[in-house]
Amino acid sequence: MTTRVTIAANGRMSLPADLRKRLGLAGGGALLIEELPDGIVLRTVAQSIAHAQALARRYTADVPEASVGAFLANRRADSGK
């Protein structure tokens, strides 16, 4: 789905009400902007977290030593504690 928005002279843009409602931004909220070589992507914070988790799974799948627990255990071992 593509939605056209207009950027005002002061740099502000408004998202249509139906889009804000679908994204759960009806009462306000935050969007994160990711700049890509061919454009930008707007994501809610929850969408950004899910995206980051999917990337992490892709790069750490089947690598047990890539877990947070393994990282912390290695740091403790390195520090001698």
Order of alpha helices (4+ residues) and beta strands (2+ residues): alpha-beta-beta-alpha-alpha
